[in-house]
């Protein structure tokens, strides 16, 4: 009889089996770099978290808590791919739980999971690409300001917000967006497969829905919350283990990843990025 068996059969009786573990990765906020004072979701920040999540002992599954209005398609793809790579390498199931929103890039992140759950009132979808900004040419004229732009390359100054919009440049931007949209659609189809129940025209129009409707369309697998679903699946003693980043909470909150000595311009950039972030959430009434 080996040592482990002797321990279990000692005079105090068999030791209780350790509880199964489900690690929890929180993916909350806008995806991508937001500037020097605000930190969004990026692979460079999340890579160590994802790695640790798949290394926990007695691991049964990895849960993603997704609450994002979207953001950078590149960072969405990079984060989702790293999760999938490790899930397949470690043979560990991944389940996503959508909170207020898993829209646009947020839904892309949710698609990294084998199964997706949401609340009845969660906002999901928005499978499309958007580019938004401001134009100021009339404002400059009003104050007698002359805009001077010198480039090497005829399209280097494309879509300058201080110049009149050029239809040719808009056409070029739409072509780029079309490529990105095609990649997004291919990702959703690859991950959801035959579970999708709507037409391409409906699913990939950029429209978004509540959790109930998303379930009807096959965008999610069920309505449910993290604790309840995991206890039903792995037992009431399942241990939900959050995996956080290494930076102190106050640095994550402020996005202070670039050290001291930030110039006043960085604070201004931070305010602009905060306004952009607020606008992204507002698109979904949040």
Helices and strands as residue ranges (DSSP letters): H 3-8, E 21-28, H 43-53, E 59-68, H 73-90, E 93-103, H 105-110, E 115-118, E 123-125, H 137-142, H 167-192, G 193-195, H 200-203, E 208-210, H 211-216, E 222-223, H 226-234, E 239-243, H 249-254, H 264-282
